[in-house]
């Protein structure tokens, strides 16, 4: 009986330590409010370009997605 209660205390302690560790990790994570390399930034960049530059940038982006050079 003593062994089962000490085992229960041991697992309870592990659970409590795990919960506090998880809470610490979640609370200390940095939240990115602004991603300068995301799709929104790319579209904002495209809108700032002239029509010719925009077409060239879009074709370069397509080439990066399909490096074999096959057009869709």
C-alpha positions, 0 to 999 in steps of 0.5 A: 500500500505504501508503494502504491501511494509513493508511486502516485506521489511520484507521478503527481510530482512529474505531472506538476513539473511538466505542467509548469514547464509547459506553461513556462515555454508557452509564456516565454515564446516570442510572438512575431507580429510582423513577418518581413518574408511572408506572403503579405510582404511579397504582395505589398512589394509587388504592388509597389513595382511598375507593371513591367517589374511586376511581371518580371518578379512574378516570372522569377517567383514562378521559376523558383517554384518550378526550378525545372523551367516547365511553364504551366 
